[in-house]
Amino acid sequence: MAAILIFAITYLVLAIGRLPGFRIDRTGAAIIGASFMVGVDALSLDDAYRAINFDTIILLFGMMIVVANLQLSGFFSLVAERVVEHAHRPVVLLASIVGVAGFFSAFFVNDTMCLVLTPLVLEIAETLGRNPVPYLLAVAMASNIGSVATITGNPQNMMIGSFSGIAYRHFLERLAPVAALGLVLAVLVILIAYRREFASTDRVEVTRKHVRVDRGLMWKALLVSLGMIVMFFGGWPVPKVAVVAGAVLLITRRVNPEKVYRGIDWSLLVMFAGLFVVIAGIERTALEQHLAALVETLHLDDVFVLSGLAAFLSNLVSNVPAVLVFKPVAGHLANPAQAWLTLAMASTLAGNLTVLGSVANLIVIEQSRHKVRIGFWEYFRVGGPLAVLTILLGAAWIHWFGS
């Protein structure tokens, strides 16, 4: 009973972002929940250590270092500038933003693309006298959709890759088509929602500006990143490759390591560790005896049912905790690999449903709030239909082709 109460309170804080009356955030809730699980003997301390999936944490840590180096070098800004400067129509500008955000979010953590593209989009829209909102929505939504394609696209996919043992290439083969079709849908839905903005056929000229680039760091980071991705496809252990790539980039005589460390989301890594223990505690004390009945009762073998539940829970408590809830269940399903792919797809695409659905959305909103306001309904009228359409598309794709 104590473990159930600890789990419930922990996930309540995850859902609302804080504990009323206390200065406790999501990371704090995960730490407290994990500690209390050990304290009430739901798990021994040794069991708690074993519950932490270090593959996931090491993978995320390594990717954060790689992405931080690419960002510090100016690579993402340079590519984004060069692509959008050739967009001479509003529709082409929109498609270019969606393409850049979606492509790079597939291979690197999607939040980075939002950090890079949001100020660029604001500057372009201001220069051209265009409404920045549809282009900002494109950044957030394309980053979410593109990240569904690979294990390294977002934190929940990294977690699923570690839990499931699905190979990097297999993951991409199954979900890259969903991401590609989803990006096309994103362009279409935004075009429909903002018909007046894109009705103009006037030529637009995006002025090239000087982007500060550290060419030495950029080429070093690109070579390491390319080698890393090749090794991912070659079947090497993804966490090992990522952390070694990060370590190679830390060997430097020029870059202040403090700048790299600022690109590491330490609180996210700690939250992951805490949640692993919380889920292990509830699994050990309350779920083990009832998993088979739970699977049958909820019809979780149905891709569409599992997608719907994952999408709902992802918007309730966010996608990483939602995926962890399904961890004890996935192995008991008829097709575990298909279930994991479904969870990756639905939990990621559900991020487009509301403005609070993903960190990528919040980054765009926060970075642009001094120049434009994107309210709940402004976001939802585009993100809601897009999330539903892409999740249905993804579920159908996995149902027919994802086995």
C-alpha positions as CSV (number, residue, x, y, z in Angstrom):
1,M,0.0,0.0,0.0
2,A,2.9,2.4,0.9
3,A,4.5,1.8,-2.5
4,I,1.2,2.6,-4.3
5,L,0.9,5.8,-2.4
6,I,4.5,6.8,-3.2
7,F,3.9,6.1,-6.8
8,A,0.7,8.0,-7.0
9,I,2.1,11.1,-5.3
10,T,5.2,11.1,-7.4
11,Y,3.2,10.9,-10.6
12,L,0.8,13.6,-9.4
13,V,3.8,16.0,-9.0
14,L,5.0,14.9,-12.4
15,A,1.5,15.7,-13.8
16,I,1.2,19.2,-12.3
17,G,4.9,20.1,-12.2
18,R,5.1,20.8,-8.5
19,L,3.7,19.9,-5.1
20,P,1.4,22.6,-3.8
21,G,2.8,24.3,-0.7
22,F,6.3,22.9,-1.3
23,R,9.2,23.9,-3.5
24,I,9.4,20.5,-5.1
25,D,9.8,20.1,-8.9
26,R,9.6,17.0,-11.1
27,T,13.2,16.0,-10.5
28,G,12.8,16.4,-6.7
29,A,9.7,14.3,-6.8
30,A,11.6,11.5,-8.6
31,I,14.4,11.6,-6.0
32,I,12.0,11.7,-3.1
33,G,9.8,8.9,-4.5
34,A,12.9,6.7,-5.2
35,S,14.2,7.3,-1.7
36,F,10.9,6.5,-0.1
37,M,10.5,3.3,-2.1
38,V,13.8,2.1,-0.5
39,G,12.7,3.6,2.9
40,V,9.5,1.5,3.0
41,D,11.3,-1.6,1.9
42,A,9.6,-1.8,-1.5
43,L,13.1,-2.3,-2.8
44,S,16.4,-3.0,-1.1
45,L,19.2,-0.5,-1.8
46,D,20.9,-3.1,-4.0
47,D,17.7,-3.6,-5.9
48,A,17.4,0.2,-6.4
49,Y,20.9,0.3,-7.8
50,R,20.0,-2.5,-10.2
51,A,16.7,-0.8,-11.2
52,I,18.6,2.2,-12.7
53,N,19.1,1.6,-16.4
54,F,22.5,3.1,-16.8
55,D,22.5,2.4,-20.6
56,T,19.8,5.0,-21.0
57,I,21.5,7.6,-18.8
58,I,24.9,7.0,-20.4
59,L,23.4,7.3,-23.9
60,L,21.6,10.5,-23.1
61,F,24.7,11.9,-21.3
62,G,26.9,11.1,-24.3
63,M,24.5,12.6,-26.8
64,M,24.2,15.8,-24.8
65,I,28.0,16.3,-25.0
66,V,28.0,15.7,-28.8
67,V,25.1,18.0,-29.4
68,A,26.7,20.7,-27.1
69,N,29.8,20.7,-29.2
70,L,27.9,20.9,-32.5
71,Q,25.9,23.8,-31.1
72,L,29.0,25.6,-29.7
73,S,30.7,25.3,-33.1
74,G,27.8,27.1,-34.8
75,F,27.0,24.2,-37.1
76,F,23.2,24.1,-36.6
77,S,22.9,27.8,-37.0
78,L,25.0,27.8,-40.2
79,V,22.9,25.0,-41.8
80,A,19.6,26.6,-40.8
81,E,20.7,30.0,-42.2
82,R,21.9,28.5,-45.5
83,V,18.7,26.5,-46.0
84,V,16.1,29.2,-45.2
85,E,18.0,31.9,-47.2
86,H,17.0,30.0,-50.4
87,A,13.3,30.0,-49.5
88,H,11.8,32.6,-51.7
89,R,8.1,31.9,-51.0
90,P,6.3,31.7,-47.6
91,V,5.3,28.1,-48.3
92,V,8.9,27.2,-49.2
93,L,10.1,29.0,-46.1
94,L,7.7,26.9,-44.0
95,A,8.7,23.7,-45.7
96,S,12.4,24.5,-45.2
97,I,12.0,25.1,-41.5
98,V,10.0,21.9,-41.1
99,G,12.6,20.0,-43.1
100,V,15.6,21.3,-41.1
101,A,14.0,20.9,-37.7
102,G,12.7,17.4,-38.6
103,F,15.9,16.0,-40.1
104,F,18.3,17.1,-37.4
105,S,15.9,16.2,-34.6
106,A,15.9,12.6,-35.9
107,F,19.6,12.2,-35.1
108,F,20.2,14.6,-32.3
109,V,18.1,15.5,-29.3
110,N,15.2,17.5,-30.6
111,D,15.3,20.3,-28.0
112,T,18.5,21.6,-29.5
113,M,16.9,22.4,-32.8
114,C,14.3,24.5,-31.0
115,L,17.0,26.4,-29.2
116,V,18.7,27.1,-32.5
117,L,15.8,27.8,-34.8
118,T,13.5,29.9,-32.6
119,P,15.6,33.1,-32.6
120,L,16.4,32.6,-36.3
121,V,12.7,32.3,-37.2
122,L,11.8,35.4,-35.1
123,E,14.4,37.4,-36.8
124,I,13.4,36.3,-40.3
125,A,9.7,37.0,-39.6
126,E,10.4,40.4,-38.3
127,T,12.7,41.3,-41.2
128,L,10.1,40.2,-43.8
129,G,7.1,41.5,-41.9
130,R,5.5,38.1,-41.7
131,N,3.4,36.5,-38.9
132,P,6.0,34.5,-36.9
133,V,3.4,32.2,-35.2
134,P,3.0,29.5,-38.0
135,Y,6.8,29.3,-38.4
136,L,7.4,29.0,-34.7
137,L,4.7,26.2,-34.5
138,A,6.6,24.5,-37.4
139,V,9.8,24.5,-35.4
140,A,8.2,22.9,-32.3
141,M,6.0,20.4,-34.1
142,A,8.6,19.3,-36.7
143,S,11.1,18.8,-33.9
144,N,8.7,16.5,-32.1
145,I,7.8,14.6,-35.3
146,G,11.3,14.3,-36.6
147,S,12.6,12.9,-33.3
148,V,10.3,9.8,-33.6
149,A,12.5,8.4,-36.4
150,T,15.5,7.1,-34.3
151,I,16.6,6.0,-30.9
152,T,18.7,9.2,-30.5
153,G,15.9,11.6,-31.4
154,N,14.6,12.2,-27.9
155,P,15.0,10.9,-24.3
156,Q,12.0,8.5,-24.3
157,N,13.3,6.8,-27.5
158,M,16.7,6.4,-25.9
159,M,15.0,4.7,-23.0
160,I,13.0,2.5,-25.2
161,G,16.1,1.6,-27.2
162,S,17.8,0.4,-24.0
163,F,14.8,-1.5,-22.7
164,S,13.8,-3.2,-25.9
165,G,17.2,-4.1,-27.4
166,I,15.8,-3.0,-30.8
167,A,18.7,-2.2,-33.2
168,Y,19.3,1.4,-34.3
169,R,18.8,0.4,-38.0
170,H,15.6,-1.6,-37.3
171,F,14.2,1.3,-35.2
172,L,14.8,3.8,-38.1
173,E,13.4,1.4,-40.7
174,R,10.2,1.1,-38.9
175,L,9.6,4.7,-37.7
176,A,11.4,6.9,-40.2
177,P,8.5,6.6,-42.7
178,V,6.1,7.7,-39.9
179,A,8.3,10.7,-39.2
180,A,8.6,11.6,-42.9
181,L,4.8,11.4,-43.5
182,G,4.2,13.3,-40.3
183,L,6.4,16.2,-41.4
184,V,4.4,16.4,-44.7
185,L,1.2,16.4,-42.6
186,A,2.7,19.2,-40.4
187,V,3.2,21.4,-43.4
188,L,-0.3,20.8,-44.7
189,V,-2.1,21.4,-41.3
190,I,-0.2,24.6,-40.8
191,L,-1.0,25.7,-44.3
192,I,-4.7,25.1,-43.7
193,A,-4.7,26.8,-40.3
194,Y,-2.9,29.9,-41.6
195,R,-4.3,30.1,-45.1
196,R,-4.1,33.9,-45.3
197,E,-0.4,33.9,-44.3
198,F,0.5,31.5,-47.1
199,A,-2.0,32.8,-49.7
200,S,0.6,35.4,-50.8
201,T,2.8,34.4,-53.8
202,D,5.1,37.4,-53.3
203,R,8.8,36.7,-53.4
204,V,10.6,37.0,-50.1
205,E,14.3,37.6,-49.7
206,V,16.0,36.3,-46.6
207,T,19.1,38.3,-46.1
208,R,22.2,36.3,-45.4
209,K,23.8,37.3,-42.1
210,H,27.2,36.4,-40.7
211,V,27.1,33.3,-38.5
212,R,30.0,32.9,-36.1
213,V,31.5,29.5,-36.7
214,D,34.4,27.8,-35.0
215,R,35.5,25.8,-38.0
216,G,38.0,23.7,-36.2
217,L,35.5,22.6,-33.6
218,M,32.8,22.2,-36.2
219,W,34.8,19.8,-38.4
220,K,35.9,17.8,-35.4
221,A,32.4,17.5,-34.0
222,L,31.0,16.6,-37.5
223,L,33.6,13.9,-38.0
224,V,33.0,12.4,-34.6
225,S,29.2,12.6,-35.1
226,L,29.4,11.0,-38.5
227,G,31.5,8.2,-37.1
228,M,29.1,7.8,-34.3
229,I,26.1,7.4,-36.5
230,V,27.9,5.0,-38.8
231,M,28.7,2.8,-35.8
232,F,25.1,3.1,-34.7
233,F,24.0,1.6,-38.0
234,G,26.8,-1.0,-37.8
235,G,25.2,-2.5,-34.8
236,W,27.7,-1.3,-32.1
237,P,26.2,-0.7,-28.6
238,V,24.6,2.7,-28.9
239,P,25.3,3.9,-25.3
240,K,29.0,2.9,-25.5
241,V,29.4,4.6,-28.9
242,A,27.7,7.8,-27.7
243,V,29.6,8.2,-24.5
244,V,33.0,7.5,-26.3
245,A,32.1,10.0,-28.9
246,G,31.4,12.6,-26.2
247,A,34.6,11.7,-24.5
248,V,36.6,12.2,-27.7
249,L,35.1,15.7,-28.1
250,L,36.1,16.6,-24.5
251,I,39.7,16.1,-25.5
252,T,40.4,19.7,-26.5
253,R,42.9,22.6,-26.1
254,R,40.5,25.3,-27.2
255,V,36.9,24.9,-25.8
256,N,36.2,25.7,-22.2
257,P,34.7,22.5,-20.8
258,E,32.3,24.6,-18.7
259,K,30.5,25.6,-21.9
260,V,30.0,22.0,-22.8
261,Y,28.8,21.1,-19.3
262,R,26.2,23.8,-19.5
263,G,24.7,21.9,-22.4
264,I,24.1,18.8,-20.2
265,D,20.7,18.6,-18.5
266,W,21.8,17.2,-15.2
267,S,18.4,17.4,-13.6
268,L,16.9,15.3,-16.4
269,L,19.6,12.6,-15.8
270,V,18.8,12.6,-12.1
271,M,15.1,12.4,-12.7
272,F,15.6,9.4,-15.0
273,A,17.5,7.6,-12.2
274,G,14.8,8.3,-9.7
275,L,11.9,7.3,-11.9
276,F,13.6,3.9,-12.7
277,V,13.6,3.2,-9.0
278,V,10.0,4.3,-8.4
279,I,8.7,2.1,-11.3
280,A,10.7,-0.8,-10.0
281,G,9.2,-0.4,-6.6
282,I,5.6,-0.4,-7.8
283,E,6.3,-3.3,-10.2
284,R,7.8,-5.4,-7.4
285,T,5.0,-4.7,-4.8
286,A,1.8,-4.1,-6.8
287,L,2.1,-5.2,-10.5
288,E,3.9,-8.5,-10.7
289,Q,0.9,-10.6,-9.9
290,H,-1.5,-8.8,-12.1
291,L,0.4,-8.0,-15.3
292,A,-1.3,-10.7,-17.5
293,A,-4.8,-9.7,-16.3
294,L,-3.9,-6.0,-16.9
295,V,-2.8,-6.7,-20.5
296,E,-6.0,-8.7,-21.3
297,T,-8.3,-6.2,-19.6
298,L,-7.0,-3.2,-21.3
299,H,-6.4,-4.9,-24.7
300,L,-2.9,-3.6,-24.8
301,D,-2.0,-5.9,-27.6
302,D,-4.0,-3.7,-29.9
303,V,-1.7,-1.1,-31.4
304,F,-4.5,1.5,-31.6
305,V,-5.5,1.0,-27.9
306,L,-1.8,1.2,-26.8
307,S,-1.3,4.3,-28.9
308,G,-4.3,6.0,-27.3
309,L,-3.3,5.2,-23.8
310,A,0.3,6.2,-24.3
311,A,-0.7,9.5,-25.9
312,F,-3.2,10.3,-23.0
313,L,-0.7,9.5,-20.3
314,S,2.1,11.4,-22.1
315,N,0.0,14.5,-21.9
316,L,-0.9,13.8,-18.3
317,V,2.5,13.2,-16.8
318,S,4.9,13.9,-19.9
319,N,6.3,11.3,-22.2
320,V,9.3,9.9,-20.2
321,P,7.3,9.0,-17.1
322,A,4.5,7.7,-19.4
323,V,6.9,5.3,-21.1
324,L,8.2,4.1,-17.8
325,V,4.7,3.2,-16.6
326,F,4.4,0.8,-19.6
327,K,7.9,-0.8,-19.0
328,P,6.6,-3.7,-16.8
329,V,3.8,-4.4,-19.2
330,A,5.6,-4.3,-22.6
331,G,7.4,-7.6,-22.1
332,H,4.1,-9.4,-21.4
333,L,2.5,-8.4,-24.7
334,A,2.3,-10.8,-27.7
335,N,4.7,-8.7,-29.7
336,P,7.0,-6.8,-27.4
337,A,9.1,-5.2,-30.2
338,Q,5.9,-3.8,-31.8
339,A,4.7,-2.6,-28.5
340,W,7.9,-0.6,-27.8
341,L,7.8,0.9,-31.3
342,T,4.2,1.9,-30.7
343,L,5.1,3.5,-27.4
344,A,8.0,5.4,-29.0
345,M,5.7,6.7,-31.8
346,A,2.7,7.6,-29.6
347,S,4.5,9.2,-26.7
348,T,6.5,11.4,-29.0
349,L,3.8,12.5,-31.4
350,A,1.5,13.1,-28.4
351,G,3.9,16.0,-27.6
352,N,2.2,18.0,-30.3
353,L,-1.3,17.8,-28.7
354,T,-0.9,20.8,-26.3
355,V,1.6,23.5,-25.6
356,L,2.6,21.6,-22.5
357,G,3.1,18.3,-24.3
358,S,6.8,18.4,-24.8
359,V,9.9,20.3,-23.7
360,A,10.5,21.4,-27.3
361,N,7.2,23.3,-27.3
362,L,8.0,25.0,-24.0
363,I,11.4,26.1,-25.4
364,V,9.8,27.7,-28.4
365,I,7.1,29.5,-26.3
366,E,9.6,30.7,-23.7
367,Q,12.2,31.9,-26.2
368,S,9.6,33.8,-28.3
369,R,7.4,35.2,-25.5
370,H,9.0,38.7,-25.6
371,K,8.0,39.2,-29.2
372,V,4.9,37.1,-29.7
373,R,2.4,35.3,-27.6
374,I,1.3,31.7,-28.4
375,G,-1.6,30.8,-26.2
376,F,-3.1,27.4,-25.4
377,W,-5.8,27.6,-28.1
378,E,-3.5,29.1,-30.7
379,Y,-1.3,26.1,-30.3
380,F,-4.1,23.5,-29.9
381,R,-5.9,24.4,-33.1
382,V,-2.9,23.2,-35.0
383,G,-1.3,20.8,-32.7
384,G,-4.5,19.0,-31.7
385,P,-5.5,17.9,-35.2
386,L,-1.9,17.2,-36.1
387,A,-1.2,15.0,-33.1
388,V,-4.4,13.0,-33.7
389,L,-3.7,12.5,-37.4
390,T,0.0,11.6,-37.0
391,I,-0.8,9.1,-34.1
392,L,-3.5,7.4,-36.2
393,L,-1.0,7.3,-39.2
394,G,1.7,5.9,-37.0
395,A,-0.5,3.3,-35.4
396,A,-1.8,2.2,-38.8
397,W,1.8,2.0,-40.1
398,I,3.0,-0.1,-37.2
399,H,0.0,-2.3,-37.3
400,W,0.6,-3.2,-41.0
401,F,4.3,-2.8,-41.4
402,G,5.9,-2.6,-38.0
403,S,6.2,-6.2,-37.0
